[in-house]
């Protein structure tokens, strides 16, 4: 009898000693299940929730439904909204529809607009058409313009054409330029060409440069070539260097090579070292 009692007590003690381990193993699973339930995942197991957790999950689900309704998602269940939430949603939907109509969105429902909102939408649509016409967009409907608006649009289009011609962008129609505008555009094109040449860009036309501009461009190109040679770039043209510049670059490269060999860091070509430098490098290595 005593032996059986001892065995029973030992089993109970052993069970209690393993209880924290079981709790620790289940804890992450329960936490994950709670997270799954709060986020409405299919892996949620409601039977593993405590009463307080169930209430928390229900609250999170309600908030998610409100958000779905506000965003117009199909998962929205309007029957689960409170009266205040239903009113707030209706207000938000109405305001969104008004905004869509004023901005010409396809989601606009004109039948839901009040008379005042419909008038505002009509005004916004007319203004948008004027802007489209002034910008030269295909959505422009000139038949909806008044005579003063048509004159305003024509002035804007002429100004845009002059700007496009001057900047070399968009669609430039030189035939629509006045003599004075043609002079302005020609001067702007010349300045653009000078700028391109001095910066070494492909759009440069050397034949259009004045002698003074050609000289300035040559100086800029020479400086760029020296810089490219110093940096070891493939665009370097050593044949365009003057003898002093070539010697300066050769001396600088010789010094860099010697420093790299001495420090053991960077590209080193021992064959280009003098006998004295080579001896110094060997001593440094020891």
C-alpha positions as a printed NumPy array, in Angstrom:
array([[  0.   ,   0.   ,   0.   ],
       [  2.842,   2.337,   0.907],
       [  4.582,   1.502,  -2.395],
       [  1.469,   2.369,  -4.405],
       [  1.065,   5.646,  -2.518],
       [  4.672,   6.566,  -3.188],
       [  4.272,   5.803,  -6.911],
       [  1.159,   7.963,  -7.035],
       [  2.906,  10.853,  -5.34 ],
       [  5.914,  10.49 ,  -7.673],
       [  3.672,  10.617, -10.746],
       [  1.947,  13.753,  -9.445],
       [  5.296,  15.466,  -8.738],
       [  6.605,  14.492, -12.177],
       [  3.454,  15.85 , -13.814],
       [  3.787,  19.147, -11.968],
       [  7.438,  19.429, -12.967],
       [  6.54 ,  19.05 , -16.665],
       [  3.607,  21.512, -16.446],
       [  5.72 ,  24.698, -17.   ],
       [  7.325,  23.048, -20.033],
       [  3.911,  22.271, -21.498],
       [  2.725,  25.812, -20.788],
       [  5.848,  27.253, -22.459],
       [  5.315,  25.059, -25.528],
       [  1.639,  26.054, -25.814],
       [  2.184,  29.762, -25.13 ],
       [  3.599,  30.684, -28.568],
       [  0.836,  28.681, -30.267],
       [ -1.844,  30.485, -28.254],
       [ -0.268,  33.87 , -29.001],
       [ -0.127,  33.05 , -32.705],
       [ -3.745,  31.906, -32.641],
       [ -4.776,  35.164, -30.969],
       [ -2.937,  37.143, -33.646],
       [ -4.576,  35.055, -36.384],
       [ -8.018,  35.659, -34.904],
       [ -7.463,  39.393, -34.478],
       [ -6.405,  39.634, -38.129],
       [ -9.3  ,  37.522, -39.394],
       [ -7.124,  34.718, -40.754],
       [ -8.58 ,  31.297, -41.614],
       [ -6.094,  29.618, -39.264],
       [ -7.901,  31.177, -36.267],
       [ -9.313,  28.655, -33.767],
       [-11.936,  30.505, -31.64 ],
       [-12.171,  27.566, -29.223],
       [ -8.678,  28.388, -27.908],
       [ -9.589,  31.958, -26.938],
       [-10.385,  33.102, -23.444],
       [-13.555,  35.194, -22.921],
       [-11.548,  38.434, -22.786],
       [ -9.629,  37.446, -25.92 ],
       [-12.874,  36.644, -27.736],
       [-14.173,  40.113, -26.888],
       [-10.912,  41.646, -28.102],
       [-11.085,  39.657, -31.362],
       [-14.712,  40.693, -31.913],
       [-13.756,  44.348, -31.444],
       [-10.865,  44.003, -33.911],
       [-13.176,  42.323, -36.433],
       [-15.703,  45.125, -36.114],
       [-13.018,  47.741, -36.685],
       [-11.795,  45.832, -39.735],
       [-15.334,  45.76 , -41.141],
       [-15.696,  49.517, -40.641],
       [-12.41 ,  50.045, -42.492],
       [-13.53 ,  47.731, -45.32 ],
       [-16.76 ,  49.679, -45.696],
       [-14.926,  53.026, -45.743],
       [-12.612,  51.712, -48.482],
       [-15.467,  50.298, -50.557],
       [-14.284,  46.689, -50.311],
       [-16.656,  43.84 , -51.21 ],
       [-16.009,  42.285, -47.799],
       [-17.903,  45.153, -46.156],
       [-20.972,  44.046, -44.179],
       [-23.109,  47.157, -43.654],
       [-25.547,  45.222, -41.465],
       [-22.835,  44.971, -38.786],
       [-22.357,  48.745, -38.55 ],
       [-23.827,  50.779, -35.737],
       [-26.261,  53.592, -36.539],
       [-23.547,  56.216, -36.03 ],
       [-21.118,  54.284, -38.237],
       [-23.754,  53.913, -40.954],
       [-24.39 ,  57.666, -40.968],
       [-20.656,  58.447, -41.023],
       [-20.174,  56.012, -43.928],
       [-23.044,  57.557, -45.896],
       [-21.534,  61.009, -45.356],
       [-18.087,  59.822, -46.476],
       [-19.561,  58.107, -49.558],
       [-21.433,  61.271, -50.524],
       [-18.363,  63.472, -50.123],
       [-16.264,  61.02 , -52.158],
       [-18.848,  61.011, -54.942],
       [-18.9  ,  64.813, -55.035],
       [-15.091,  64.839, -55.235],
       [-15.124,  62.204, -58.001],
       [-17.642,  64.202, -60.034],
       [-15.731,  67.466, -59.662],
       [-12.506,  65.73 , -60.761],
       [-14.118,  63.987, -63.733],
       [-13.655,  60.476, -62.368],
       [-15.567,  57.621, -64.028],
       [-16.783,  56.535, -60.583],
       [-18.919,  59.692, -60.389],
       [-22.673,  59.138, -59.958],
       [-24.38 ,  62.419, -61.01 ],
       [-27.785,  61.162, -59.806],
       [-26.563,  61.405, -56.199],
       [-25.603,  65.08 , -56.439],
       [-27.712,  67.905, -55.079],
       [-28.576,  70.766, -57.44 ],
       [-25.867,  72.953, -55.915],
       [-23.277,  70.171, -56.171],
       [-24.289,  69.489, -59.775],
       [-23.748,  73.188, -60.621],
       [-20.312,  73.143, -58.956],
       [-19.437,  69.96 , -60.858],
       [-20.493,  71.571, -64.154],
       [-18.307,  74.601, -63.436],
       [-15.348,  72.346, -62.561],
       [-15.854,  70.3  , -65.741],
       [-15.921,  73.472, -67.858],
       [-12.732,  74.773, -66.206],
       [-11.063,  71.419, -66.76 ],
       [-11.955,  71.567, -70.456],
       [-10.426,  75.06 , -70.726],
       [ -7.232,  73.785, -69.086],
       [ -7.112,  70.805, -71.452],
       [ -7.475,  73.118, -74.432],
       [ -4.744,  75.447, -73.163],
       [ -2.445,  72.449, -72.654],
       [ -3.184,  71.14 , -76.135],
       [ -4.597,  67.853, -74.863],
       [ -6.729,  65.571, -77.001],
       [ -9.538,  65.717, -74.431],
       [-10.139,  69.383, -75.315],
       [-13.61 ,  70.153, -76.72 ],
       [-13.407,  73.596, -78.36 ],
       [-17.143,  73.532, -79.09 ],
       [-17.778,  74.055, -75.376],
       [-15.683,  77.228, -75.212],
       [-17.111,  80.738, -75.294],
       [-15.582,  83.219, -77.732],
       [-13.483,  84.953, -75.007],
       [-12.334,  81.542, -73.717],
       [-11.361,  80.48 , -77.234],
       [ -9.251,  83.626, -77.582],
       [ -7.656,  82.909, -74.191],
       [ -6.861,  79.335, -75.293],
       [ -5.336,  80.493, -78.585],
       [ -3.058,  82.93 , -76.74 ],
       [ -1.973,  80.156, -74.343],
       [ -1.264,  77.768, -77.226],
       [  0.861,  80.368, -79.033],
       [  2.835,  81.025, -75.853],
       [  3.3  ,  77.293, -75.314],
       [  4.533,  76.886, -78.894],
       [  7.089,  79.686, -78.415],
       [  8.244,  78.066, -75.157],
       [  8.56 ,  74.626, -76.796],
       [ 10.577,  76.089, -79.656],
       [ 12.888,  77.99 , -77.3  ],
       [ 13.496,  74.988, -75.051],
       [ 13.606,  72.37 , -77.785],
       [ 10.929,  70.28 , -76.089],
       [  7.385,  69.312, -76.911],
       [  5.994,  70.028, -80.375],
       [  7.426,  73.185, -81.91 ],
       [  5.645,  74.614, -84.965],
       [  7.949,  77.303, -86.353],
       [  5.354,  78.282, -88.961],
       [  3.232,  79.79 , -86.179],
       [  6.01 ,  82.071, -84.891],
       [  5.984,  85.787, -85.536],
       [  9.174,  87.36 , -86.977],
       [ 10.183,  88.646, -83.53 ],
       [  9.461,  85.247, -81.937],
       [ 11.552,  83.544, -84.631],
       [ 14.482,  85.797, -83.688],
       [ 14.012,  84.935, -79.986],
       [ 13.813,  81.208, -80.732],
       [ 16.904,  81.301, -82.95 ],
       [ 18.856,  83.085, -80.202],
       [ 17.676,  80.54 , -77.596],
       [ 18.651,  77.623, -79.851],
       [ 22.098,  79.155, -80.321],
       [ 22.56 ,  79.488, -76.541],
       [ 21.496,  75.877, -76.059],
       [ 24.049,  74.76 , -78.64 ],
       [ 26.845,  76.778, -76.978],
       [ 25.928,  75.233, -73.622],
       [ 25.911,  71.724, -75.09 ],
       [ 29.317,  72.245, -76.737],
       [ 30.964,  73.662, -73.626],
       [ 29.687,  70.738, -71.556],
       [ 30.709,  68.125, -74.122],
       [ 27.181,  66.891, -74.836],
       [ 26.19 ,  65.067, -78.029],
       [ 23.741,  67.78 , -79.139],
       [ 26.658,  70.139, -79.88 ],
       [ 27.06 ,  71.513, -83.43 ],
       [ 30.514,  73.088, -83.64 ],
       [ 29.731,  74.625, -87.033],
       [ 27.216,  76.99 , -85.412],
       [ 29.712,  78.462, -82.919],
       [ 31.265,  81.888, -83.323],
       [ 35.083,  82.032, -83.271],
       [ 34.982,  83.267, -79.664],
       [ 32.571,  80.506, -78.607],
       [ 34.646,  77.909, -80.445],
       [ 37.727,  79.055, -78.517],
       [ 35.913,  78.845, -75.178],
       [ 34.59 ,  75.405, -76.096],
       [ 38.095,  74.22 , -76.995],
       [ 39.381,  75.354, -73.59 ],
       [ 36.53 ,  73.514, -71.826],
       [ 37.18 ,  70.353, -73.852],
       [ 40.906,  70.536, -73.06 ],
       [ 40.248,  70.839, -69.311],
       [ 37.824,  67.908, -69.448],
       [ 40.417,  65.811, -71.254],
       [ 43.093,  66.598, -68.637],
       [ 40.643,  65.656, -65.878],
       [ 39.758,  62.401, -67.666],
       [ 43.459,  61.53 , -68.03 ],
       [ 44.122,  62.248, -64.342],
       [ 41.252,  59.953, -63.354],
       [ 42.324,  57.221, -65.778],
       [ 39.061,  57.378, -67.705],
       [ 38.747,  55.748, -71.11 ],
       [ 37.705,  59.081, -72.651],
       [ 41.231,  60.43 , -72.102],
       [ 43.024,  61.395, -75.322],
       [ 46.744,  61.573, -74.503],
       [ 47.534,  62.921, -77.973],
       [ 45.776,  66.18 , -77.059],
       [ 48.003,  66.853, -74.03 ],
       [ 50.796,  69.408, -74.219],
       [ 54.316,  68.136, -73.384],
       [ 54.24 ,  69.811, -69.909],
       [ 50.793,  68.296, -69.196],
       [ 51.935,  64.856, -70.343],
       [ 55.017,  65.094, -68.098],
       [ 52.921,  66.273, -65.137],
       [ 50.551,  63.313, -65.521],
       [ 53.456,  60.876, -65.972],
       [ 55.141,  62.18 , -62.804],
       [ 51.888,  61.927, -60.858],
       [ 51.312,  58.36 , -62.068],
       [ 54.902,  57.397, -61.218],
       [ 54.451,  58.756, -57.701],
       [ 51.13 ,  56.939, -57.28 ],
       [ 52.666,  53.653, -58.462],
       [ 55.638,  54.008, -56.109],
       [ 53.342,  54.79 , -53.17 ],
       [ 51.157,  51.755, -53.951],
       [ 54.216,  49.486, -54.103],
       [ 55.595,  50.809, -50.797],
       [ 52.287,  50.551, -48.951],
       [ 51.248,  47.254, -50.54 ],
       [ 47.881,  48.759, -51.302],
       [ 46.472,  49.576, -54.771],
       [ 47.752,  48.703, -58.229],
       [ 51.554,  48.368, -58.254],
       [ 53.768,  47.784, -61.309],
       [ 57.325,  47.016, -60.05 ],
       [ 58.707,  47.187, -63.581],
       [ 58.157,  50.947, -63.598],
       [ 60.18 ,  51.552, -60.418],
       [ 63.715,  52.906, -60.481],
       [ 66.469,  50.764, -58.98 ],
       [ 66.518,  52.996, -55.888],
       [ 62.713,  52.829, -55.506],
       [ 62.729,  49.069, -55.976],
       [ 65.373,  48.739, -53.254],
       [ 63.279,  50.938, -50.938],
       [ 60.214,  48.808, -51.56 ],
       [ 62.11 ,  45.609, -50.778],
       [ 63.457,  47.084, -47.53 ],
       [ 59.897,  48.133, -46.609],
       [ 58.734,  44.584, -47.191],
       [ 61.293,  43.191, -44.785]])
